[in-house]
Amino acid sequence: MQHIIVDISITPEEWVKLYQGVARDVHARARDGRSVRFPARILSPFFLRDGIHGAFRISFDANGKFQTVDRL
């Protein structure tokens, strides 16, 4: 299994757009410099009143298929 670490800051207003499907993917820069895109829905468990903020480890298989996400 492979993983990337991203620092995320999504305001509640931005999350509403993602949640409603206006935007479906989150675009971020991994700590190793890679530009990454992943489905916003994987961050749903981490949504709080002030949005989603923090560092996350996103794990995926050799084919690039999402496996798990953990807050660090």
Predicted model as a PDB file, atoms N, CA, C, CB and O in Angstrom, pLDDT in the B-factor column:
MODEL        1                                                                  
ATOM      1  N   MET A   1       0.847  -1.176   0.000  1.00 86.00           N  
ATOM      2  CA  MET A   1       0.000   0.000   0.000  1.00 86.00           C  
ATOM      3  C   MET A   1       0.893   1.240   0.000  1.00 86.00           C  
ATOM      4  CB  MET A   1      -0.963  -0.002   1.224  1.00 86.00           C  
ATOM      5  O   MET A   1       1.929   1.279   0.663  1.00 86.00           O  
ATOM      6  N   GLN A   2       0.472   2.237  -0.747  1.00 93.00           N  
ATOM      7  CA  GLN A   2       1.191   3.499  -0.829  1.00 93.00           C  
ATOM      8  C   GLN A   2       0.366   4.568  -0.121  1.00 93.00           C  
ATOM      9  CB  GLN A   2       1.473   3.894  -2.313  1.00 93.00           C  
ATOM     10  O   GLN A   2      -0.831   4.392   0.108  1.00 93.00           O  
ATOM     11  N   HIS A   3       1.016   5.676   0.221  1.00 95.00           N  
ATOM     12  CA  HIS A   3       0.258   6.761   0.834  1.00 95.00           C  
ATOM     13  C   HIS A   3       0.886   8.111   0.529  1.00 95.00           C  
ATOM     14  CB  HIS A   3       0.164   6.558   2.341  1.00 95.00           C  
ATOM     15  O   HIS A   3       2.059   8.222   0.170  1.00 95.00           O  
ATOM     16  N   ILE A   4       0.052   9.130   0.686  1.00 95.00           N  
ATOM     17  CA  ILE A   4       0.498  10.513   0.576  1.00 95.00           C  
ATOM     18  C   ILE A   4       0.018  11.237   1.828  1.00 95.00           C  
ATOM     19  CB  ILE A   4      -0.043  11.201  -0.740  1.00 95.00           C  
ATOM     20  O   ILE A   4      -0.946  10.821   2.471  1.00 95.00           O  
ATOM     21  N   ILE A   5       0.691  12.307   2.157  1.00 97.00           N  
ATOM     22  CA  ILE A   5       0.262  13.142   3.278  1.00 97.00           C  
ATOM     23  C   ILE A   5      -0.044  14.520   2.712  1.00 97.00           C  
ATOM     24  CB  ILE A   5       1.359  13.214   4.415  1.00 97.00           C  
ATOM     25  O   ILE A   5       0.769  15.123   2.012  1.00 97.00           O  
ATOM     26  N   VAL A   6      -1.249  15.003   3.038  1.00 97.00           N  
ATOM     27  CA  VAL A   6      -1.678  16.319   2.574  1.00 97.00           C  
ATOM     28  C   VAL A   6      -2.146  17.153   3.758  1.00 97.00           C  
ATOM     29  CB  VAL A   6      -2.801  16.194   1.520  1.00 97.00           C  
ATOM     30  O   VAL A   6      -2.701  16.629   4.724  1.00 97.00           O  
ATOM     31  N   ASP A   7      -1.917  18.449   3.670  1.00 97.00           N  
ATOM     32  CA  ASP A   7      -2.447  19.397   4.644  1.00 97.00           C  
ATOM     33  C   ASP A   7      -3.676  20.026   3.999  1.00 97.00           C  
ATOM     34  CB  ASP A   7      -1.371  20.492   5.061  1.00 97.00           C  
ATOM     35  O   ASP A   7      -3.601  20.579   2.902  1.00 97.00           O  
ATOM     36  N   ILE A   8      -4.804  19.933   4.692  1.00 95.00           N  
ATOM     37  CA  ILE A   8      -6.082  20.363   4.127  1.00 95.00           C  
ATOM     38  C   ILE A   8      -6.676  21.483   4.970  1.00 95.00           C  
ATOM     39  CB  ILE A   8      -7.067  19.177   4.035  1.00 95.00           C  
ATOM     40  O   ILE A   8      -6.618  21.451   6.199  1.00 95.00           O  
ATOM     41  N   SER A   9      -7.240  22.460   4.299  1.00 95.00           N  
ATOM     42  CA  SER A   9      -8.009  23.511   4.962  1.00 95.00           C  
ATOM     43  C   SER A   9      -9.191  23.832   4.050  1.00 95.00           C  
ATOM     44  CB  SER A   9      -7.124  24.801   5.251  1.00 95.00           C  
ATOM     45  O   SER A   9      -9.035  24.478   3.014  1.00 95.00           O  
ATOM     46  N   ILE A  10     -10.376  23.370   4.452  1.00 92.00           N  
ATOM     47  CA  ILE A  10     -11.599  23.583   3.676  1.00 92.00           C  
ATOM     48  C   ILE A  10     -12.606  24.276   4.583  1.00 92.00           C  
ATOM     49  CB  ILE A  10     -12.175  22.228   3.113  1.00 92.00           C  
ATOM     50  O   ILE A  10     -12.967  23.753   5.637  1.00 92.00           O  
ATOM     51  N   THR A  11     -13.055  25.451   4.171  1.00 93.00           N  
ATOM     52  CA  THR A  11     -14.033  26.200   4.967  1.00 93.00           C  
ATOM     53  C   THR A  11     -15.404  25.531   4.851  1.00 93.00           C  
ATOM     54  CB  THR A  11     -14.107  27.689   4.503  1.00 93.00           C  
ATOM     55  O   THR A  11     -15.637  24.750   3.928  1.00 93.00           O  
ATOM     56  N   PRO A  12     -16.300  25.832   5.775  1.00 92.00           N  
ATOM     57  CA  PRO A  12     -17.654  25.276   5.662  1.00 92.00           C  
ATOM     58  C   PRO A  12     -18.331  25.646   4.336  1.00 92.00           C  
ATOM     59  CB  PRO A  12     -18.513  25.763   6.828  1.00 92.00           C  
ATOM     60  O   PRO A  12     -19.060  24.836   3.764  1.00 92.00           O  
ATOM     61  N   GLU A  13     -18.091  26.857   3.853  1.00 90.00           N  
ATOM     62  CA  GLU A  13     -18.689  27.295   2.589  1.00 90.00           C  
ATOM     63  C   GLU A  13     -18.154  26.477   1.403  1.00 90.00           C  
ATOM     64  CB  GLU A  13     -18.413  28.794   2.364  1.00 90.00           C  
ATOM     65  O   GLU A  13     -18.910  26.102   0.507  1.00 90.00           O  
ATOM     66  N   GLU A  14     -16.853  26.208   1.412  1.00 89.00           N  
ATOM     67  CA  GLU A  14     -16.272  25.372   0.359  1.00 89.00           C  
ATOM     68  C   GLU A  14     -16.813  23.948   0.446  1.00 89.00           C  
ATOM     69  CB  GLU A  14     -14.732  25.365   0.460  1.00 89.00           C  
ATOM     70  O   GLU A  14     -17.061  23.302  -0.571  1.00 89.00           O  
ATOM     71  N   TRP A  15     -16.992  23.468   1.684  1.00 87.00           N  
ATOM     72  CA  TRP A  15     -17.488  22.102   1.864  1.00 87.00           C  
ATOM     73  C   TRP A  15     -18.899  21.944   1.307  1.00 87.00           C  
ATOM     74  CB  TRP A  15     -17.467  21.720   3.348  1.00 87.00           C  
ATOM     75  O   TRP A  15     -19.227  20.908   0.728  1.00 87.00           O  
ATOM     76  N   VAL A  16     -19.738  22.971   1.480  1.00 84.00           N  
ATOM     77  CA  VAL A  16     -21.101  22.913   0.942  1.00 84.00           C  
ATOM     78  C   VAL A  16     -21.057  22.694  -0.566  1.00 84.00           C  
ATOM     79  CB  VAL A  16     -21.882  24.210   1.276  1.00 84.00           C  
ATOM     80  O   VAL A  16     -21.834  21.896  -1.091  1.00 84.00           O  
ATOM     81  N   LYS A  17     -20.176  23.377  -1.263  1.00 82.00           N  
ATOM     82  CA  LYS A  17     -20.041  23.189  -2.717  1.00 82.00           C  
ATOM     83  C   LYS A  17     -19.631  21.758  -3.040  1.00 82.00           C  
ATOM     84  CB  LYS A  17     -19.008  24.178  -3.301  1.00 82.00           C  
ATOM     85  O   LYS A  17     -20.152  21.153  -3.977  1.00 82.00           O  
ATOM     86  N   LEU A  18     -18.704  21.223  -2.266  1.00 79.00           N  
ATOM     87  CA  LEU A  18     -18.262  19.845  -2.483  1.00 79.00           C  
ATOM     88  C   LEU A  18     -19.383  18.871  -2.165  1.00 79.00           C  
ATOM     89  CB  LEU A  18     -17.026  19.529  -1.626  1.00 79.00           C  
ATOM     90  O   LEU A  18     -19.616  17.918  -2.909  1.00 79.00           O  
ATOM     91  N   TYR A  19     -20.072  19.111  -1.066  1.00 74.00           N  
ATOM     92  CA  TYR A  19     -21.129  18.215  -0.620  1.00 74.00           C  
ATOM     93  C   TYR A  19     -22.299  18.204  -1.606  1.00 74.00           C  
ATOM     94  CB  TYR A  19     -21.614  18.623   0.771  1.00 74.00           C  
ATOM     95  O   TYR A  19     -22.892  17.154  -1.854  1.00 74.00           O  
ATOM     96  N   GLN A  20     -22.629  19.363  -2.163  1.00 79.00           N  
ATOM     97  CA  GLN A  20     -23.740  19.460  -3.097  1.00 79.00           C  
ATOM     98  C   GLN A  20     -23.368  18.974  -4.494  1.00 79.00           C  
ATOM     99  CB  GLN A  20     -24.229  20.886  -3.166  1.00 79.00           C  
ATOM    100  O   GLN A  20     -24.231  18.879  -5.366  1.00 79.00           O  
ATOM    101  N   GLY A  21     -22.119  18.672  -4.708  1.00 75.00           N  
ATOM    102  CA  GLY A  21     -21.696  18.156  -6.003  1.00 75.00           C  
ATOM    103  C   GLY A  21     -21.313  19.215  -7.011  1.00 75.00           C  
ATOM    104  O   GLY A  21     -21.023  18.892  -8.163  1.00 75.00           O  
ATOM    105  N   VAL A  22     -21.304  20.495  -6.597  1.00 77.00           N  
ATOM    106  CA  VAL A  22     -20.851  21.554  -7.495  1.00 77.00           C  
ATOM    107  C   VAL A  22     -19.398  21.275  -7.879  1.00 77.00           C  
ATOM    108  CB  VAL A  22     -20.996  22.966  -6.826  1.00 77.00           C  
ATOM    109  O   VAL A  22     -18.993  21.446  -9.029  1.00 77.00           O  
ATOM    110  N   ALA A  23     -18.649  20.851  -6.907  1.00 77.00           N  
ATOM    111  CA  ALA A  23     -17.279  20.378  -7.120  1.00 77.00           C  
ATOM    112  C   ALA A  23     -17.214  19.003  -6.472  1.00 77.00           C  
ATOM    113  CB  ALA A  23     -16.187  21.377  -6.513  1.00 77.00           C  
ATOM    114  O   ALA A  23     -17.770  18.801  -5.393  1.00 77.00           O  
ATOM    115  N   ARG A  24     -16.546  18.065  -7.112  1.00 84.00           N  
ATOM    116  CA  ARG A  24     -16.523  16.699  -6.581  1.00 84.00           C  
ATOM    117  C   ARG A  24     -15.175  16.296  -5.996  1.00 84.00           C  
ATOM    118  CB  ARG A  24     -16.899  15.731  -7.663  1.00 84.00           C  
ATOM    119  O   ARG A  24     -15.098  15.451  -5.104  1.00 84.00           O  
ATOM    120  N   ASP A  25     -14.128  16.906  -6.504  1.00 88.00           N  
ATOM    121  CA  ASP A  25     -12.780  16.513  -6.101  1.00 88.00           C  
ATOM    122  C   ASP A  25     -12.077  17.619  -5.335  1.00 88.00           C  
ATOM    123  CB  ASP A  25     -11.960  16.129  -7.316  1.00 88.00           C  
ATOM    124  O   ASP A  25     -12.335  18.807  -5.526  1.00 88.00           O  
ATOM    125  N   VAL A  26     -11.186  17.189  -4.466  1.00 90.00           N  
ATOM    126  CA  VAL A  26     -10.290  18.097  -3.756  1.00 90.00           C  
ATOM    127  C   VAL A  26      -8.951  18.048  -4.476  1.00 90.00           C  
ATOM    128  CB  VAL A  26     -10.145  17.709  -2.229  1.00 90.00           C  
ATOM    129  O   VAL A  26      -8.429  16.971  -4.765  1.00 90.00           O  
ATOM    130  N   HIS A  27      -8.405  19.210  -4.759  1.00 92.00           N  
ATOM    131  CA  HIS A  27      -7.069  19.309  -5.352  1.00 92.00           C  
ATOM    132  C   HIS A  27      -6.143  19.821  -4.260  1.00 92.00           C  
ATOM    133  CB  HIS A  27      -7.051  20.258  -6.624  1.00 92.00           C  
ATOM    134  O   HIS A  27      -6.439  20.819  -3.602  1.00 92.00           O  
ATOM    135  N   ALA A  28      -5.035  19.143  -4.072  1.00 94.00           N  
ATOM    136  CA  ALA A  28      -4.098  19.527  -3.008  1.00 94.00           C  
ATOM    137  C   ALA A  28      -2.673  19.206  -3.442  1.00 94.00           C  
ATOM    138  CB  ALA A  28      -4.438  18.797  -1.675  1.00 94.00           C  
ATOM    139  O   ALA A  28      -2.446  18.494  -4.421  1.00 94.00           O  
ATOM    140  N   ARG A  29      -1.731  19.743  -2.696  1.00 95.00           N  
ATOM    141  CA  ARG A  29      -0.326  19.418  -2.921  1.00 95.00           C  
ATOM    142  C   ARG A  29       0.119  18.565  -1.752  1.00 95.00           C  
ATOM    143  CB  ARG A  29       0.565  20.710  -3.066  1.00 95.00           C  
ATOM    144  O   ARG A  29       0.007  18.971  -0.595  1.00 95.00           O  
ATOM    145  N   ALA A  30       0.625  17.376  -2.061  1.00 96.00           N  
ATOM    146  CA  ALA A  30       1.134  16.480  -1.025  1.00 96.00           C  
ATOM    147  C   ALA A  30       2.413  17.075  -0.443  1.00 96.00           C  
ATOM    148  CB  ALA A  30       1.395  15.049  -1.595  1.00 96.00           C  
ATOM    149  O   ALA A  30       3.071  17.903  -1.074  1.00 96.00           O  
ATOM    150  N   ARG A  31       2.747  16.649   0.744  1.00 97.00           N  
ATOM    151  CA  ARG A  31       3.965  17.164   1.387  1.00 97.00           C  
ATOM    152  C   ARG A  31       5.225  16.848   0.597  1.00 97.00           C  
ATOM    153  CB  ARG A  31       4.094  16.595   2.780  1.00 97.00           C  
ATOM    154  O   ARG A  31       6.232  17.542   0.733  1.00 97.00           O  
ATOM    155  N   ASP A  32       5.177  15.799  -0.233  1.00 96.00           N  
ATOM    156  CA  ASP A  32       6.352  15.465  -1.047  1.00 96.00           C  
ATOM    157  C   ASP A  32       6.388  16.245  -2.362  1.00 96.00           C  
ATOM    158  CB  ASP A  32       6.375  13.970  -1.340  1.00 96.00           C  
ATOM    159  O   ASP A  32       7.261  16.013  -3.198  1.00 96.00           O  
ATOM    160  N   GLY A  33       5.438  17.171  -2.546  1.00 96.00           N  
ATOM    161  CA  GLY A  33       5.437  18.038  -3.717  1.00 96.00           C  
ATOM    162  C   GLY A  33       4.509  17.610  -4.842  1.00 96.00           C  
ATOM    163  O   GLY A  33       4.273  18.384  -5.770  1.00 96.00           O  
ATOM    164  N   ARG A  34       3.978  16.396  -4.778  1.00 93.00           N  
ATOM    165  CA  ARG A  34       3.072  15.934  -5.839  1.00 93.00           C  
ATOM    166  C   ARG A  34       1.745  16.680  -5.771  1.00 93.00           C  
ATOM    167  CB  ARG A  34       2.832  14.412  -5.728  1.00 93.00           C  
ATOM    168  O   ARG A  34       1.243  16.994  -4.691  1.00 93.00           O  
ATOM    169  N   SER A  35       1.194  16.953  -6.937  1.00 94.00           N  
ATOM    170  CA  SER A  35      -0.144  17.503  -7.024  1.00 94.00           C  
ATOM    171  C   SER A  35      -1.102  16.318  -7.048  1.00 94.00           C  
ATOM    172  CB  SER A  35      -0.318  18.426  -8.291  1.00 94.00           C  
ATOM    173  O   SER A  35      -0.933  15.391  -7.840  1.00 94.00           O  
ATOM    174  N   VAL A  36      -2.111  16.353  -6.174  1.00 91.00           N  
ATOM    175  CA  VAL A  36      -3.025  15.211  -6.079  1.00 91.00           C  
ATOM    176  C   VAL A  36      -4.475  15.684  -6.165  1.00 91.00           C  
ATOM    177  CB  VAL A  36      -2.792  14.433  -4.763  1.00 91.00           C  
ATOM    178  O   VAL A  36      -4.806  16.822  -5.834  1.00 91.00           O  
ATOM    179  N   ARG A  37      -5.319  14.767  -6.620  1.00 91.00           N  
ATOM    180  CA  ARG A  37      -6.757  15.004  -6.691  1.00 91.00           C  
ATOM    181  C   ARG A  37      -7.446  13.756  -6.167  1.00 91.00           C  
ATOM    182  CB  ARG A  37      -7.222  15.345  -8.157  1.00 91.00           C  
ATOM    183  O   ARG A  37      -7.084  12.637  -6.529  1.00 91.00           O  
ATOM    184  N   PHE A  38      -8.440  13.956  -5.313  1.00 91.00           N  
ATOM    185  CA  PHE A  38      -9.145  12.815  -4.741  1.00 91.00           C  
ATOM    186  C   PHE A  38     -10.584  13.207  -4.466  1.00 91.00           C  
ATOM    187  CB  PHE A  38      -8.454  12.321  -3.448  1.00 91.00           C  
ATOM    188  O   PHE A  38     -10.888  14.396  -4.358  1.00 91.00           O  
ATOM    189  N   PRO A  39     -11.480  12.231  -4.349  1.00 90.00           N  
ATOM    190  CA  PRO A  39     -12.889  12.539  -4.105  1.00 90.00           C  
ATOM    191  C   PRO A  39     -13.093  13.199  -2.739  1.00 90.00           C  
ATOM    192  CB  PRO A  39     -13.729  11.264  -4.200  1.00 90.00           C  
ATOM    193  O   PRO A  39     -12.567  12.733  -1.729  1.00 90.00           O  
ATOM    194  N   ALA A  40     -13.848  14.270  -2.724  1.00 89.00           N  
ATOM    195  CA  ALA A  40     -14.109  14.994  -1.480  1.00 89.00           C  
ATOM    196  C   ALA A  40     -14.795  14.107  -0.455  1.00 89.00           C  
ATOM    197  CB  ALA A  40     -14.962  16.225  -1.752  1.00 89.00           C  
ATOM    198  O   ALA A  40     -14.582  14.280   0.746  1.00 89.00           O  
ATOM    199  N   ARG A  41     -15.606  13.171  -0.896  1.00 87.00           N  
ATOM    200  CA  ARG A  41     -16.388  12.333   0.023  1.00 87.00           C  
ATOM    201  C   ARG A  41     -15.528  11.581   1.030  1.00 87.00           C  
ATOM    202  CB  ARG A  41     -17.208  11.345  -0.761  1.00 87.00           C  
ATOM    203  O   ARG A  41     -16.015  11.225   2.103  1.00 87.00           O  
ATOM    204  N   ILE A  42     -14.249  11.328   0.707  1.00 92.00           N  
ATOM    205  CA  ILE A  42     -13.420  10.581   1.659  1.00 92.00           C  
ATOM    206  C   ILE A  42     -13.128  11.387   2.912  1.00 92.00           C  
ATOM    207  CB  ILE A  42     -12.114  10.164   1.005  1.00 92.00           C  
ATOM    208  O   ILE A  42     -12.718  10.828   3.930  1.00 92.00           O  
ATOM    209  N   LEU A  43     -13.339  12.713   2.845  1.00 92.00           N  
ATOM    210  CA  LEU A  43     -13.081  13.571   4.002  1.00 92.00           C  
ATOM    211  C   LEU A  43     -14.323  13.796   4.858  1.00 92.00           C  
ATOM    212  CB  LEU A  43     -12.538  14.902   3.542  1.00 92.00           C  
ATOM    213  O   LEU A  43     -14.227  14.434   5.907  1.00 92.00           O  
ATOM    214  N   SER A  44     -15.477  13.296   4.447  1.00 90.00           N  
ATOM    215  CA  SER A  44     -16.737  13.523   5.169  1.00 90.00           C  
ATOM    216  C   SER A  44     -16.662  13.236   6.664  1.00 90.00           C  
ATOM    217  CB  SER A  44     -17.811  12.678   4.571  1.00 90.00           C  
ATOM    218  O   SER A  44     -17.198  14.019   7.449  1.00 90.00           O  
ATOM    219  N   PRO A  45     -16.022  12.147   7.096  1.00 93.00           N  
ATOM    220  CA  PRO A  45     -15.992  11.861   8.537  1.00 93.00           C  
ATOM    221  C   PRO A  45     -15.260  12.922   9.368  1.00 93.00           C  
ATOM    222  CB  PRO A  45     -15.342  10.525   8.767  1.00 93.00           C  
ATOM    223  O   PRO A  45     -15.390  12.950  10.592  1.00 93.00           O  
ATOM    224  N   PHE A  46     -14.501  13.782   8.714  1.00 94.00           N  
ATOM    225  CA  PHE A  46     -13.681  14.757   9.427  1.00 94.00           C  
ATOM    226  C   PHE A  46     -14.279  16.157   9.426  1.00 94.00           C  
ATOM    227  CB  PHE A  46     -12.310  14.800   8.824  1.00 94.00           C  
ATOM    228  O   PHE A  46     -13.668  17.091   9.944  1.00 94.00           O  
ATOM    229  N   PHE A  47     -15.478  16.312   8.844  1.00 91.00           N  
ATOM    230  CA  PHE A  47     -16.100  17.630   8.774  1.00 91.00           C  
ATOM    231  C   PHE A  47     -16.592  18.068  10.150  1.00 91.00           C  
ATOM    232  CB  PHE A  47     -17.261  17.623   7.772  1.00 91.00           C  
ATOM    233  O   PHE A  47     -17.315  17.336  10.826  1.00 91.00           O  
ATOM    234  N   LEU A  48     -16.190  19.277  10.555  1.00 91.00           N  
ATOM    235  CA  LEU A  48     -16.646  19.890  11.800  1.00 91.00           C  
ATOM    236  C   LEU A  48     -17.291  21.227  11.464  1.00 91.00           C  
ATOM    237  CB  LEU A  48     -15.466  20.072  12.814  1.00 91.00           C  
ATOM    238  O   LEU A  48     -17.290  21.639  10.304  1.00 91.00           O  
ATOM    239  N   ARG A  49     -17.831  21.895  12.443  1.00 91.00           N  
ATOM    240  CA  ARG A  49     -18.516  23.177  12.206  1.00 91.00           C  
ATOM    241  C   ARG A  49     -17.636  24.207  11.513  1.00 91.00           C  
ATOM    242  CB  ARG A  49     -19.005  23.747  13.515  1.00 91.00           C  
ATOM    243  O   ARG A  49     -18.129  25.042  10.755  1.00 91.00           O  
ATOM    244  N   ASP A  50     -16.329  24.146  11.772  1.00 93.00           N  
ATOM    245  CA  ASP A  50     -15.419  25.119  11.147  1.00 93.00           C  
ATOM    246  C   ASP A  50     -14.794  24.595   9.860  1.00 93.00           C  
ATOM    247  CB  ASP A  50     -14.321  25.500  12.119  1.00 93.00           C  
ATOM    248  O   ASP A  50     -13.850  25.190   9.341  1.00 93.00           O  
ATOM    249  N   GLY A  51     -15.310  23.494   9.349  1.00 94.00           N  
ATOM    250  CA  GLY A  51     -14.801  22.928   8.098  1.00 94.00           C  
ATOM    251  C   GLY A  51     -13.907  21.729   8.349  1.00 94.00           C  
ATOM    252  O   GLY A  51     -14.083  20.995   9.321  1.00 94.00           O  
ATOM    253  N   ILE A  52     -12.957  21.547   7.467  1.00 95.00           N  
ATOM    254  CA  ILE A  52     -12.000  20.442   7.593  1.00 95.00           C  
ATOM    255  C   ILE A  52     -10.605  21.038   7.569  1.00 95.00           C  
ATOM    256  CB  ILE A  52     -12.182  19.376   6.448  1.00 95.00           C  
ATOM    257  O   ILE A  52     -10.216  21.712   6.615  1.00 95.00           O  
ATOM    258  N   HIS A  53      -9.864  20.781   8.624  1.00 96.00           N  
ATOM    259  CA  HIS A  53      -8.515  21.343   8.740  1.00 96.00           C  
ATOM    260  C   HIS A  53      -7.598  20.298   9.356  1.00 96.00           C  
ATOM    261  CB  HIS A  53      -8.517  22.650   9.595  1.00 96.00           C  
ATOM    262  O   HIS A  53      -7.981  19.598  10.294  1.00 96.00           O  
ATOM    263  N   GLY A  54      -6.389  20.197   8.826  1.00 97.00           N  
ATOM    264  CA  GLY A  54      -5.411  19.306   9.419  1.00 97.00           C  
ATOM    265  C   GLY A  54      -4.603  18.553   8.382  1.00 97.00           C  
ATOM    266  O   GLY A  54      -4.725  18.779   7.178  1.00 97.00           O  
ATOM    267  N   ALA A  55      -3.777  17.656   8.882  1.00 98.00           N  
ATOM    268  CA  ALA A  55      -2.939  16.809   8.038  1.00 98.00           C  
ATOM    269  C   ALA A  55      -3.601  15.433   7.953  1.00 98.00           C  
ATOM    270  CB  ALA A  55      -1.470  16.704   8.604  1.00 98.00           C  
ATOM    271  O   ALA A  55      -4.100  14.904   8.947  1.00 98.00           O  
ATOM    272  N   PHE A  56      -3.594  14.872   6.755  1.00 98.00           N  
ATOM    273  CA  PHE A  56      -4.241  13.587   6.513  1.00 98.00           C  
ATOM    274  C   PHE A  56      -3.318  12.668   5.715  1.00 98.00           C  
ATOM    275  CB  PHE A  56      -5.575  13.784   5.769  1.00 98.00           C  
ATOM    276  O   PHE A  56      -2.611  13.106   4.807  1.00 98.00           O  
ATOM    277  N   ARG A  57      -3.340  11.391   6.072  1.00 97.00           N  
ATOM    278  CA  ARG A  57      -2.618  10.374   5.305  1.00 97.00           C  
ATOM    279  C   ARG A  57      -3.669   9.622   4.483  1.00 97.00           C  
ATOM    280  CB  ARG A  57      -1.791   9.386   6.253  1.00 97.00           C  
ATOM    281  O   ARG A  57      -4.591   9.015   5.028  1.00 97.00           O  
ATOM    282  N   ILE A  58      -3.505   9.679   3.162  1.00 96.00           N  
ATOM    283  CA  ILE A  58      -4.413   8.988   2.255  1.00 96.00           C  
ATOM    284  C   ILE A  58      -3.669   7.795   1.684  1.00 96.00           C  
ATOM    285  CB  ILE A  58      -4.930   9.937   1.118  1.00 96.00           C  
ATOM    286  O   ILE A  58      -2.621   7.945   1.056  1.00 96.00           O  
ATOM    287  N   SER A  59      -4.219   6.608   1.905  1.00 96.00           N  
ATOM    288  CA  SER A  59      -3.589   5.369   1.435  1.00 96.00           C  
ATOM    289  C   SER A  59      -4.329   4.844   0.219  1.00 96.00           C  
ATOM    290  CB  SER A  59      -3.565   4.300   2.551  1.00 96.00           C  
ATOM    291  O   SER A  59      -5.552   4.950   0.121  1.00 96.00           O  
ATOM    292  N   PHE A  60      -3.566   4.276  -0.704  1.00 93.00           N  
ATOM    293  CA  PHE A  60      -4.144   3.743  -1.926  1.00 93.00           C  
ATOM    294  C   PHE A  60      -3.340   2.535  -2.377  1.00 93.00           C  
ATOM    295  CB  PHE A  60      -4.187   4.817  -3.032  1.00 93.00           C  
ATOM    296  O   PHE A  60      -2.187   2.355  -1.985  1.00 93.00           O  
ATOM    297  N   ASP A  61      -3.966   1.714  -3.206  1.00 93.00           N  
ATOM    298  CA  ASP A  61      -3.292   0.500  -3.669  1.00 93.00           C  
ATOM    299  C   ASP A  61      -2.401   0.802  -4.880  1.00 93.00           C  
ATOM    300  CB  ASP A  61      -4.330  -0.587  -4.026  1.00 93.00           C  
ATOM    301  O   ASP A  61      -2.299   1.950  -5.312  1.00 93.00           O  
ATOM    302  N   ALA A  62      -1.764  -0.226  -5.414  1.00 92.00           N  
ATOM    303  CA  ALA A  62      -0.835  -0.076  -6.532  1.00 92.00           C  
ATOM    304  C   ALA A  62      -1.507   0.466  -7.790  1.00 92.00           C  
ATOM    305  CB  ALA A  62      -0.186  -1.403  -6.839  1.00 92.00           C  
ATOM    306  O   ALA A  62      -0.841   1.018  -8.665  1.00 92.00           O  
ATOM    307  N   ASN A  63      -2.828   0.308  -7.880  1.00 92.00           N  
ATOM    308  CA  ASN A  63      -3.578   0.814  -9.034  1.00 92.00           C  
ATOM    309  C   ASN A  63      -4.105   2.221  -8.810  1.00 92.00           C  
ATOM    310  CB  ASN A  63      -4.731  -0.112  -9.352  1.00 92.00           C  
ATOM    311  O   ASN A  63      -4.810   2.763  -9.662  1.00 92.00           O  
ATOM    312  N   GLY A  64      -3.771   2.817  -7.674  1.00 87.00           N  
ATOM    313  CA  GLY A  64      -4.221   4.162  -7.368  1.00 87.00           C  
ATOM    314  C   GLY A  64      -5.612   4.235  -6.783  1.00 87.00           C  
ATOM    315  O   GLY A  64      -6.180   5.322  -6.674  1.00 87.00           O  
ATOM    316  N   LYS A  65      -6.182   3.080  -6.398  1.00 91.00           N  
ATOM    317  CA  LYS A  65      -7.519   3.048  -5.828  1.00 91.00           C  
ATOM    318  C   LYS A  65      -7.461   3.368  -4.340  1.00 91.00           C  
ATOM    319  CB  LYS A  65      -8.176   1.679  -6.060  1.00 91.00           C  
ATOM    320  O   LYS A  65      -6.659   2.803  -3.597  1.00 91.00           O  
ATOM    321  N   PHE A  66      -8.330   4.288  -3.923  1.00 91.00           N  
ATOM    322  CA  PHE A  66      -8.391   4.717  -2.532  1.00 91.00           C  
ATOM    323  C   PHE A  66      -8.619   3.529  -1.595  1.00 91.00           C  
ATOM    324  CB  PHE A  66      -9.501   5.754  -2.348  1.00 91.00           C  
ATOM    325  O   PHE A  66      -9.403   2.627  -1.891  1.00 91.00           O  
ATOM    326  N   GLN A  67      -7.913   3.550  -0.455  1.00 94.00           N  
ATOM    327  CA  GLN A  67      -8.073   2.518   0.569  1.00 94.00           C  
ATOM    328  C   GLN A  67      -8.552   3.124   1.893  1.00 94.00           C  
ATOM    329  CB  GLN A  67      -6.747   1.767   0.780  1.00 94.00           C  
ATOM    330  O   GLN A  67      -9.625   2.773   2.384  1.00 94.00           O  
ATOM    331  N   THR A  68      -7.755   4.036   2.472  1.00 96.00           N  
ATOM    332  CA  THR A  68      -8.108   4.633   3.764  1.00 96.00           C  
ATOM    333  C   THR A  68      -7.626   6.068   3.846  1.00 96.00           C  
ATOM    334  CB  THR A  68      -7.518   3.816   4.917  1.00 96.00           C  
ATOM    335  O   THR A  68      -6.744   6.489   3.097  1.00 96.00           O  
ATOM    336  N   VAL A  69      -8.220   6.814   4.773  1.00 97.00           N  
ATOM    337  CA  VAL A  69      -7.744   8.162   5.105  1.00 97.00           C  
ATOM    338  C   VAL A  69      -7.738   8.282   6.619  1.00 97.00           C  
ATOM    339  CB  VAL A  69      -8.643   9.281   4.447  1.00 97.00           C  
ATOM    340  O   VAL A  69      -8.683   7.868   7.290  1.00 97.00           O  
ATOM    341  N   ASP A  70      -6.665   8.850   7.150  1.00 97.00           N  
ATOM    342  CA  ASP A  70      -6.507   9.030   8.586  1.00 97.00           C  
ATOM    343  C   ASP A  70      -6.033  10.443   8.867  1.00 97.00           C  
ATOM    344  CB  ASP A  70      -5.520   7.997   9.170  1.00 97.00           C  
ATOM    345  O   ASP A  70      -5.187  10.986   8.156  1.00 97.00           O  
ATOM    346  N   ARG A  71      -6.597  11.030   9.922  1.00 97.00           N  
ATOM    347  CA  ARG A  71      -6.084  12.335  10.370  1.00 97.00           C  
ATOM    348  C   ARG A  71      -4.816  12.081  11.160  1.00 97.00           C  
ATOM    349  CB  ARG A  71      -7.146  13.118  11.237  1.00 97.00           C  
ATOM    350  O   ARG A  71      -4.764  11.169  11.985  1.00 97.00           O  
ATOM    351  N   LEU A  72      -3.806  12.877  10.912  1.00 96.00           N  
ATOM    352  CA  LEU A  72      -2.537  12.735  11.639  1.00 96.00           C  
ATOM    353  C   LEU A  72      -2.489  13.667  12.830  1.00 96.00           C  
ATOM    354  CB  LEU A  72      -1.348  13.011  10.715  1.00 96.00           C  
ATOM    355  O   LEU A  72      -1.498  13.687  13.559  1.00 96.00           O  
TER     356      LEU A  72                                                      
ENDMDL                                                                          
END                                                                             
